[in-house]
C-alpha cells in the first residue's frame, strides 16, 4: 500500500485537553524515568485522582527535588504520589447489581451438559465482580478525577480497564440479557446516552482523556435488543433523540467521505477520524517512543491522529491499519474507509428506523430507511469483491481526488483477509437481501481464508505482535460473524455458525478451568490459550467475553453428550 498518499499534516479538529489530564501526563512521564519500562503501565497514572486541588498539587509536584540532570529520586516521587494522589481504583466502588440472582429463572434452557451449565453459572456470577458505581467523592468533586461521573451503576471490562467502554458495553448487554438482568442493561444504556447529551457522541470510555474519540457505534443495537426483551417503549422514546445526534456525528465533518464508483455514481461512507493529534494521554510515553523515529512534527501529528483513530476503531492495534505491517509508525487509519464501521452504521440506520416506527415517528422511519438503502448500495459498490467473496476495506489516495471526491479504483481495495471483512453478515439488511449464491460464496471464502482456526476466528493472517493480529481472536468478531451466519437462509451457513460457536465456547471453558479466569482475547490456534501481543499482558475479567459466551450458550446451547474439553 505504499502508493497511498496521506493527507498533509493530519488536518482536522482537536479537542482541548483537560488541565488535570495534562498534569497527570507529566506525572506519568516522570514515573517512567524513575521506575523504568519494565511492568510500567502509563494508564495507571492518568487514572489517579487528586487529594487536593490542582493548583496545590502542581505546586507540590514542581517542588520535588531534582538532581543536576533534572531527574527525580524514587523516594521523592513515591512520597509525592502517596501524599497528593489517590489510587487509580478509588473513583469506582463495588455495588451489588439490583437484579442479580444466583440462578435466574429460565437461564440458558438449551444448556443440557451439567459441566457447562455449572460453568455458565460461574460466568453469570462474574457480573457481580464487575459491577461498580461512581464514588460519592467523584460526584461531589468531579474536578479532582479523570473519571466521568455517570449516574447509574456500571459494568467494567476488568483488570486495567476500570471504567465504562463503549463498544464493550454492547456484548456485556447481550450477556446481561441472557442473565435476565434487564435493569442493569438499561442503566448501561442510560449512562451512554448521558455522554451523548454532554459531548454529542459516546466517548471511547468514561474518562476525560477519551473525549477526543468515540468507538464503533452500537448503541442503537443495544436499545433494540433491550426492547425486544422488555418491550420498554419509554426507553425507546428517551433514547431516540440521542441516536439521531450520534448518527449525525458519524455522518458529517471529518468522518464522512464522498467517493465516486466505477459507474460514475457518488456515495457517502464513513471512516474513523479522532479529534486529536497528540500522544494519547493514557499511553503518552509509549506513543512518543513509537513516534520518535518520524522526522518532523507534522508527521508525528499525523501519526498521533491515526493512532487515536485506530483506538476509535476498537482495533488497537493491527496490521489492518498499517502501510508496512511490521512498523506501527506507518499506521494510516484515517486513509481507510473501513468495512465494519459502515456495517455498524448500516445496522444503526436500520435500528433507528425500527425504533422510530415503534413510537410513530414516521418521518424518521422514512429518512433512515432511505439512508440504509443508500449505504447498502455504497457498500456493495465500494467494498464488495465478488472474486474474493468478501467486503474489503478501501484505501484513500489523495492523488485520485478532485473537489473532495475520491474516485474508486480496484487497486485500492485491501485484498487481505480480515475478520472485519465479514461483519456485513451481521446486519439485518444483508442477512435478508443477500441471495443464497452470494452467501454460499461468503461461507466458502471464510472457510478458505485461513482465518478460521481450531479455537475460533483469527482477526488477521499477519503475526506482527500487535494484539488485533494473528493468532488472536476477540469475542465481538466471533459473535457478529456467528450471528450473521446463523441468521442466513442457507443451511451451510447455519452449520458453520454452530461449528464456530462450539470452538469459541470450548476454548473459553478450557482456559477458565485451567486458570479460573475469562480473558479479553484468546489464541485461536491453541484451544484454551489466552491471547497475547500488544503493550500489556492479557487482561482478565472479562466483560465482553462473558457476554458473548452467555449469548452463544443461549442461542446454541450445549448438548449433554457433546465433549467440552479440547480434542
N, C-alpha and C positions, 0 to 999 in steps of 0.2 A: 504493500500500500504506500510505497514511498513517493508515488506520483501525486498524492494528496497535498494540496497547499492549504495550510491552516489560515484562518482569519488573522489579521495583523493585531498583535498585542491584546488579545483577549478582550475585545470590545464588549461592553455590557455593563449593567448596574452592579453596584457593590453595596451591600447592607452594612451600615455602620456597626462597629464592634462596641459592645457594652464596656465601659471603663473597668468593671470588675473582671471581665474576661481578659482584657489586655494585661491587667496586673497579674492575674494568675498564670498567664503565659510566661511572664518574667520569672515567676517562682519556678515554673516548670523548667525553663532554660537553666536557671541556677542549679536546680536539683540535679539535672543531668550532669552538669560539670562536677558536682560534688559526689554523687552516688555512682556515676558511670552507667554505661549502656546495659550491662547485664541485669536482666529482670526488670528493667525500667519501663514503666507504663505511663506515658505522658498524660493520658486521660485522667489518671488519679488526681493530678494537681488542679486541673480546671474543674473538677467536681467538688473540690473543697469549698468550705464556706468561711466567712469572716466571723470572728468572735467580737470584733469591734468595728466601727465604721471604716469605710475605705480609706479616708484621709489619714486616720490614725495608723492604720495597718501599713499603708505605703510609707509613711514617715518612719515607722519602726523597721521596715524592711530596708530602707535606704541607710539606716544607722548600723546595720550589721557590719562588723569589722571586715575589711578587705585586705588581702595581702598586697604586696608590691605589684603583682601582676593582675590584681583586680579580682582574684578568686576568693571564695568563701570557705571557711573551715566547716567540716561536717557538724561538730558540736554546736557551732553558732547557728547553722541553718536548722538543725534539729530543735534547738531552743526556740527559735522564732516560730517554726511551724507549730510546736506544742503550745505556745502561748497565744498565738494570734489566729491560727486557722483551725477550723473544725474538720472532722473526718469526712471522707467522701461518702460515707454511708449514713450520715446523721440527718439528712434532709428528708428521707423517707422512712417511715416506721411501719412495722408489721401491723396488719389489720386482718381479722378473720372475715372472709367473704360472707355476705349476708345470706347467700343462697347455696352455700356448700353443704352437702350431706355426704356421708362416707360412701353410700351406695345409692345413687338416685334411682327412683322408680323408673323402670323401662330402660335402664342403662345398657347399651350395646347388646341388644337381643340376639344378634347374629353370631356373637362370640360364644361358641359351644365348648371350646377346649378349656379345661379347668386351669391349666398353667397360664394361658394367655389371658384368661379372664382375671386371674389374681394379679397378673402384671398390669393389666389395663386399669384396675382399681388403684394400684400404686401410682401410675401415671396421673390418673384423675386426682389423686391426693396432692400432687405437686402444685395444683393451683393454690393451695393454702400457703405453700412455701414461697410462692412468687407474688403473693398479694401484699400490697403496700398502700399507704395513704400519705399524702404530703404532711410533713410535720407542722404542728401549730406554729413553731418558730418561723418557718418559711412563710406562712400566711401572715404572721404579724410583722415580719421584717424581710420582705422579698428582696430588698436591695442588697442583702448580705449573701445571697445564694445565686448560683447559676441555674439551679433547678427552677422550672416554671411552676407556679402554684396552681395545680389542677384541682378542681373541686371534688371529683369523685375518686373512690379507691381505684388503684391501677394494678395491672398485671405487668411485671417487668420480665424481660427475657431471661436474666440470670447472670451470675458471676460479675464481670466488669461492667455489664450493661445494667445500670442501676436506675434507669428511667424508662419512660414510655418511648417506644419506637413506632413509626407509622405503619410500614407495611407488615412488620412482625404482627401487629395487632389483628390483622385480618385472619391469620391462621390460628392465633390464640382464640379468637372469637369462634372459629369453626370448632375448636376443641371444647370451648365453654358451652356451646350449644349442644354438643354431644353429651356433655356433663350436666345438662339441664340447668345451667347457671345463667339464666336469661337476664336477671337484674345486673349481674356483674358485666355481662356483654353490653348491655345498654349504657352502663356507666362508662365503659371504654369509649364508645362512640360519642357520648356527650362530651367527654374530655377533648376528643379530636375536633369536634365541632367548635368548641371554645377557642381552639387555636386558629381556626379559620376566621372566627369573629374578630380575633385580635390582630392577626397577621395577614389575612387574605388567602392563606393556604395552610395545609397541615405541614408542620415542620418535620424534618428528618427525625428529630427526637425532642423531648420536652426539656431542652436546655437552652439557655440564652445563646450559646455558641453554635447552635444548629439553625438559627433563624435565617441563615443565608441560602437555604436549600430545602427542598421537600424530599419525598421518596415516592416510589411507584404508587399511583393514585388508585386505591382500592376501597376508599371509604364508602362509596355508593354500594359496592358489593357487600360490605358489612351490613348495611342497613337493610338491603334486600333479604339477606339470609336471616337476620333477626326478625324481620316482618313475617317471613314465611313460617317461622316457628311460633310467633306470638300474636300475629295479627294486629300489632300495635300501630294504629293509624296516627295517633298523636305524635309518636316518634317520627313518622314519615313527614308530617306537617312541619315539625320543628326543624328537621334536617334539610329539607329541600332547598331553602334559600342559600344555605352554606354550600351545598353541592353545586349550585349554579355558579357561585363565586369561585369554587375550586376549578370547575370546568373552564371558566374564563382565564384563570391563571395559566393553565396548561395550553391554552389555545390563543395566546396573544404574546406580544413582545418578543423577547429573546427565545422563547420556547417554540415558536411557530416557524415553519419552513415551507416555502412555496416551491414546488418542483413540477416541471413540465415533462409528461411522459413521452414515450416514443411516437405516439399518435398526435402529439401537439396539445393535448388537454392538460390543464393545470390542476394541481391538487395541493391541499394543505395537510401537512403532517407535523408531528411534534417531536421535539428532542429534549434531552436532559441538558440543562444550562444553569449552573449555580450562579447566584448573585454574589460572586466572591473572586478575588484574585490575589489572595494571600495564603500563607500556610494555614491549614485548618487548626484552630486552637487546641482541639483535643488530640492533635497529632503534630503539633507545630515543630518539635525538634526533629521528628522523622522526615517531615515534608521538606524542611530546609536542607537536611542532609542529602535527600534524593535530588533536589533542585540544584545542588552546588555545582554539578557538572555542566549546567547550562550557562552559556557565555554572557548573557546580559539580563537586565531587569525585565525587559519586555518579554523575553522567552520564559523567564521564571514566572511572571504573572500569567501568561498563557497556560503554563503547566499547572499552576495552582488552581486556576479556574477549571481546567479539565479534570484534575484530581478530585476537586469538590463535586464536580458534575458526575463523576463515576460513583462517588459516595451517594449522590442523589439517586442514582440508578439502582442502588442496593447491591450491585456487583462490585464491591470494593475489596480487592482489585482483580482484574482479569486481563488476559491477552486479548480479549474481545475488543478492548478499547485502545490497544497499542499499535502503532505503526510497525514497531520492532518488538516482537513478543518477548524478547529477552531483556528489554530495557523499560522499566516503569516510567522513566522520564520522557518516553515517546507517547504517553497517554494523550489521546486526542478525542475525548468523549464528545465534545461539542460539534465535532465534524462528522458525527454519525447520526443518521436517523434510525432509531432502534425499533426493531420489530415488536418487542414486548411492551414498550411504553405505549405504542399505538394500539396494541391489542387491549391493554388496560383501559385506554381512553374509549375504545370502541365499546367495551363492556360498560364503562361508566355511562356512555350515551344511551345504551340500551336500558341500563338500570334506572337512569333518571326518567326516561320515557315511561317505564313500568311504574315507578313510584308516583310520578305526576298523574298518571291515569287513575291510580287508586284514590286520589283526593280531588279529582275532577279538574285538574289544571290542563285543559285541552290544548291551549296554545303552546305550553311547554312540551306536551306529547308530540305535537306536530314538529316543533323545532328540533327536538332531539332524535326523533325518528329519521328526519332528513339528514341530520348530522351523522348518524350512524351509517346510513346508506352511502353518504359521501366518503366516509372514512373506509368503509369496506372496499369501495371501488379503488380508492387511493392505495390501499394495502395490496390489493391484487395486482395493480399496475406497477407499483414501485418495488414491492418486496417479493412477490411470488416468483419462484423459479421452477418451472414445470419439469425441467430436466433433473433437478435435484430432489424435487418433491418437498421443498421447504420454503418458508418465507425467510428472506435474507436481509440482514442489516444493510443499509445503503450509506456509503461514504460520500460526503460532500466535497466537491473540488471547486475552490473559488475561481479557478481559471475557466470553469464551464458555467459561469453565472452572468446573467445580464439583467440589470434593473431588479435586483433582489430575487430573481427567479433562476433556480438551478435547472439544468437540462439533464434528463435521465440518460445514463449510458450503462449498458450491461456490465462493462468492465469495473464499475464502481459498486456493484453488489459484492458483498463479502462472501465468497464461496466456501468459507469454512463452516463446519457444522458446530452449532452451539445449541444447548438445551433451549435457549430462548427462541430459537427458530420455530419451535413447536408450540409456543404459548398461544398463538391464534386459535388452536383447537379448543381452548378453554372458554372462548366467548360463545354465547348462545347463538349469535347470528351465524358464525362459521359452522357451528355444530349442526345447525338446521338447514343451511343452504349448500354446504359443500356436498357434492354428489359422491356416491359410493366409489366411483372410479378414482376420484381425487383423494378421497380418504384412504383408499387402499394404497395409493401411491405414497401418501404421507407415512402410513404404517410401515410400508416396505423401506422407505427412506430412513425412518427411525431405527428399524432393525439392522440395517446395513451401515449406519452412520459411524459405528464404533462407540457411540455414547452409551448404549445400553450394556451395562456390566453386570456381574453376578450379584451385586448388592444394591443395584439401583442405576439411575441415570447420571452420568458424569456431566459436568457443566460445559466442558470443552474437551478437546483432544490434545491440548498443549500442556505439558507438565513443566510449568515455569517456576513453581514455588509460590505463586500467588494463590490465595485461598479460594478464589472463584474459578480456578482452573483444575484440570485433571490431576489427581484422581478423585477430587472431592465431589460429593453430591449434597445438595441442600434441599431441605423439606419443601419449600414453596414450589420449586420447579417440579419436583416429583409429583406433588399434589395436582398442580394445574394440568400437567400432561396426562396423568392418570384419569383425572375427572373429565378432561376433554375427550379422551379415547372412550371412556365408559359411556358417555352420552351418545356416541355415534350409533347410527343405524346398522353399522357393519359388524358382524359377529367377530371377525378377525380383530377389529379394533378393541372390542369389549374384552376379548380373551387376553389381548396384550395388556390392557389396563389392569386386569386382575393379576396377571403374572408379575408386573412391575410392583404392584401394591404388596404382594407377598414377599418379594425380595426386600422391599424397603422396611416393612414391618419386622421381618425376621432379623435384619441387621440391627435395628433399634433394640429389639428384645435381647439379642445375644450380647450386645455391648452393655446393656443395663445389667444383665445377670453377671457379667464379668466385673463391672466397675461400680454398680449401684448408681449410675448416672445416665441422664439423657444429654446428648451433645448437640451443639449448634449445627454440626456438619459431620459427614461420615466419608470414609474412604470406600468408594463403591466397588473397588476391586477386591476387597477383603471383608467378608461377612463379619460383622461385629467389631470393626475397627473404626475408631474416631478419625475424623479428618485432620489435616494439618495445613502447613503453609501460612503465609501472611506474616504479620508482625507480632502476633500474640498467640499463646497456647490455646488449644481447643477449649472452648467455654462450655460449661455445663449449666443445667437448669431444667430444660431449656424451652422457653415459651412456645415458639412456633413448631418445634419438633414434637412436643407433647400434643399440640393441637392437631397436627397432621396425622399422627398415629391414631388418635382417638377418632378423627373424622374418617380415616380409612377403615378402621375396625367397625365403625358404624355402618359404612357403605357395603363393605365386602365380608365382614365377619371373619371368623376363623373356625373351620370345621373341627370337630372333635378328633378326627383321625389324621389331620394334616400336621406333619412334623414342623415344629417351631425352631429347632436347632439348626445350625449351619450344616450343610451337606458335607 
